[in-house]
Amino acid sequence: IALLAGVSRDRASIEIRRLVVLGIVSRREVAGASLVKLERTNAAALALLALADARSTAISRLGELAKSIEPVPASLALFGSFARGTDDAESDLDVLAVRSDEVKPDDSSWLDSFGNWQDLARVVVGNPVNVIETSRHELPALARTQSLWRTIVEDAITLSGEEPSQIVAPVRDRATVVSQAVQSSPARRLSGRKSEVQTAKPIARAAMA
């Protein structure tokens, strides 16, 4: 417990005793050892369990909200620290949004619907939303930015549509895309605000440069 909390054993022992007094934790002595467990019938303990599961709850909620996006994205996927479960209070929610080729970047329905999803996502996770927006046709250009694409493929939690790697696969096998992609510096982070959403082609050019 001390190791997980990043505190000394003495400090952990003090806090455990406080949790026992509050009824959140129970403690018993067995053969000279102290055994503790979370009391799952305690109201505060239930709140802690819900908080511990907040990430999966947020992902589920984001997927439900994605159903309202019109036109339907070819792919909408989370990646980065939030997808990996390593995020903190300062982390951004990184999102890859792939439009169908018939949907133009300035399509008013897309801008309004997807922009509304971004606003709601910001509320759901409590962190800024960074979006990389592209089309199916442009996605292979993004796949050639090795470091960024590897992160997307390895982390991807798909909320809507196909997995990003499956969209690129018909152009080139996913493993080949990752292994043969050009060496490049990571693409810069992008703001999720509507006016600053970027497309894949400028990202690819900047990364390769």
C-alpha positions as CSV (number, residue, x, y, z in Angstrom):
1,I,0.0,0.0,0.0
2,A,2.8,2.4,0.9
3,L,4.5,1.6,-2.5
4,L,1.3,2.3,-4.4
5,A,0.6,5.5,-2.6
6,G,4.2,6.7,-2.8
7,V,4.5,7.3,0.9
8,S,6.5,5.7,3.8
9,R,5.3,2.6,5.6
10,D,4.7,4.7,8.7
11,R,2.6,7.2,6.8
12,A,0.6,4.4,5.2
13,S,-0.1,2.8,8.6
14,I,-1.3,6.1,10.0
15,E,-3.7,6.6,7.1
16,I,-5.0,3.0,7.2
17,R,-5.9,3.5,10.9
18,R,-7.8,6.6,9.9
19,L,-9.7,4.7,7.2
20,V,-10.5,2.0,9.7
21,V,-12.0,4.6,12.1
22,L,-14.1,5.9,9.2
23,G,-15.3,2.4,8.4
24,I,-14.0,2.6,4.9
25,V,-11.4,-0.1,5.6
26,S,-11.6,-3.1,8.0
27,R,-8.5,-4.5,9.7
28,R,-7.7,-7.7,11.5
29,E,-4.6,-9.3,13.0
30,V,-3.6,-12.8,11.8
31,A,-0.4,-14.5,12.9
32,G,1.4,-11.2,13.6
33,A,0.3,-9.6,10.3
34,S,-2.3,-6.9,9.7
35,L,-4.8,-7.8,7.0
36,V,-6.9,-4.9,5.6
37,K,-9.6,-4.8,3.1
38,L,-12.0,-2.2,1.6
39,E,-15.5,-2.3,3.0
40,R,-17.6,-2.3,-0.1
41,T,-20.8,-1.7,1.8
42,N,-19.5,1.6,3.1
43,A,-20.9,4.6,1.3
44,A,-17.6,6.4,1.0
45,A,-15.9,3.2,-0.2
46,L,-18.5,2.9,-2.9
47,A,-17.8,6.5,-4.0
48,L,-14.1,5.7,-4.2
49,L,-14.8,2.6,-6.3
50,A,-16.9,4.7,-8.7
51,L,-14.1,7.3,-8.9
52,A,-11.5,4.5,-9.6
53,D,-13.8,3.4,-12.5
54,A,-14.2,7.0,-13.9
55,R,-12.0,6.4,-16.9
56,S,-14.0,3.5,-18.3
57,T,-17.2,5.3,-17.5
58,A,-16.0,8.4,-19.4
59,I,-15.0,6.2,-22.4
60,S,-18.4,4.6,-22.5
61,R,-20.1,8.0,-22.3
62,L,-18.0,9.4,-25.1
63,G,-19.0,6.5,-27.2
64,E,-22.6,7.1,-26.5
65,L,-22.3,10.8,-27.4
66,A,-20.5,9.9,-30.6
67,K,-23.7,8.3,-31.9
68,S,-25.2,11.7,-32.4
69,I,-22.4,12.9,-34.8
70,E,-23.8,13.5,-38.3
71,P,-22.5,12.7,-40.8
72,V,-21.2,9.5,-39.1
73,P,-17.4,9.6,-38.9
74,A,-15.5,6.8,-40.8
75,S,-13.6,6.5,-37.5
76,L,-13.5,8.3,-34.2
77,A,-10.8,7.0,-31.9
78,L,-9.0,8.1,-28.6
79,F,-5.3,7.8,-28.3
80,G,-2.5,9.1,-26.1
81,S,-2.3,9.1,-22.3
82,F,-6.0,9.0,-21.7
83,A,-6.4,5.9,-23.9
84,R,-3.4,4.3,-22.1
85,G,-4.7,5.1,-18.7
86,T,-1.6,7.2,-17.8
87,D,-3.3,10.6,-17.9
88,D,-3.4,13.1,-15.1
89,A,-5.0,16.5,-14.4
90,E,-2.8,18.2,-16.9
91,S,-3.4,15.7,-19.8
92,D,-5.3,16.4,-23.0
93,L,-7.9,14.1,-24.5
94,D,-6.3,13.1,-27.9
95,V,-8.8,12.3,-30.6
96,L,-8.5,11.1,-34.2
97,A,-11.5,12.0,-36.3
98,V,-11.7,10.5,-39.8
99,R,-14.4,11.9,-42.1
100,S,-16.0,9.9,-44.9
101,D,-14.5,11.2,-48.2
102,E,-17.9,12.7,-49.3
103,V,-17.9,14.9,-46.2
104,K,-15.9,18.2,-46.8
105,P,-14.0,19.9,-44.0
106,D,-16.3,22.9,-44.1
107,D,-19.6,20.8,-44.2
108,S,-21.9,22.8,-41.8
109,S,-23.6,19.7,-40.4
110,W,-20.2,18.1,-39.7
111,L,-18.8,21.2,-38.1
112,D,-21.9,21.7,-35.8
113,S,-22.3,18.1,-34.9
114,F,-18.7,17.2,-34.3
115,G,-18.1,20.5,-32.6
116,N,-20.9,19.8,-30.2
117,W,-19.3,16.4,-29.4
118,Q,-16.0,18.1,-28.7
119,D,-17.7,20.5,-26.3
120,L,-19.4,17.6,-24.5
121,A,-16.3,15.5,-24.4
122,R,-14.5,18.4,-22.6
123,V,-17.2,18.4,-20.0
124,V,-17.2,14.5,-19.6
125,V,-13.4,14.2,-19.0
126,G,-12.7,17.6,-17.6
127,N,-9.6,18.0,-19.8
128,P,-8.9,19.9,-23.0
129,V,-9.7,18.0,-26.2
130,N,-7.0,17.9,-29.0
131,V,-8.3,16.7,-32.4
132,I,-6.5,15.5,-35.5
133,E,-9.1,15.6,-38.2
134,T,-8.6,14.0,-41.6
135,S,-10.5,12.1,-44.3
136,R,-10.3,8.5,-45.4
137,H,-8.4,9.5,-48.5
138,E,-5.9,11.6,-46.5
139,L,-5.3,9.1,-43.7
140,P,-2.4,7.2,-45.5
141,A,-0.5,10.6,-45.4
142,L,-0.9,10.6,-41.6
143,A,0.2,7.0,-41.4
144,R,3.5,7.9,-43.0
145,T,4.3,10.0,-39.9
146,Q,5.8,7.1,-38.0
147,S,5.9,8.2,-34.4
148,L,2.4,9.7,-34.4
149,W,0.8,6.9,-36.3
150,R,2.4,4.2,-34.1
151,T,1.0,6.0,-31.1
152,I,-2.5,6.1,-32.7
153,V,-2.4,2.4,-33.7
154,E,-1.1,1.1,-30.4
155,D,-3.4,3.2,-28.2
156,A,-6.6,3.4,-30.3
157,I,-9.9,3.1,-28.5
158,T,-12.4,3.3,-31.2
159,L,-15.6,5.1,-30.3
160,S,-17.3,5.1,-33.7
161,G,-16.7,3.5,-37.1
162,E,-13.7,1.4,-38.1
163,E,-10.4,1.1,-36.3
164,P,-7.9,3.6,-37.8
165,S,-5.5,0.7,-38.8
166,Q,-8.3,-1.0,-40.7
167,I,-9.0,2.0,-42.8
168,V,-5.3,2.3,-43.9
169,A,-4.9,-1.5,-44.3
170,P,-6.3,-1.6,-47.9
171,V,-3.7,0.9,-48.9
172,R,-0.8,-0.9,-47.2
173,D,-0.6,-3.6,-44.6
174,R,-0.6,-2.0,-41.1
175,A,2.7,-3.6,-40.0
176,T,4.3,-2.3,-43.3
177,V,2.9,1.2,-42.7
178,V,4.5,1.3,-39.2
179,S,7.8,-0.4,-40.1
180,Q,8.4,1.4,-43.5
181,A,7.1,4.9,-42.6
182,V,9.5,7.7,-42.8
183,Q,11.4,8.8,-39.7
184,S,9.9,12.0,-38.4
185,S,9.6,14.2,-35.3
186,P,6.2,14.0,-33.5
187,A,3.5,16.2,-34.9
188,R,2.5,19.1,-32.8
189,R,-0.5,18.9,-30.5
190,L,-3.7,20.3,-31.9
191,S,-6.4,22.2,-30.1
192,G,-9.9,20.6,-30.2
193,R,-11.5,24.0,-30.6
194,K,-13.5,24.2,-33.8
195,S,-11.6,27.0,-35.3
196,E,-8.2,25.3,-34.8
197,V,-8.9,21.7,-35.9
198,Q,-6.2,20.7,-38.5
199,T,-6.2,18.2,-41.3
200,A,-3.8,15.4,-41.9
201,K,-1.9,16.8,-44.9
202,P,-0.4,19.8,-43.1
203,I,0.5,17.6,-40.2
204,A,2.2,15.1,-42.4
205,R,4.2,17.8,-44.2
206,A,5.2,19.4,-40.9
207,A,6.3,16.1,-39.3
208,M,8.3,15.0,-42.3
209,A,10.0,18.5,-42.5
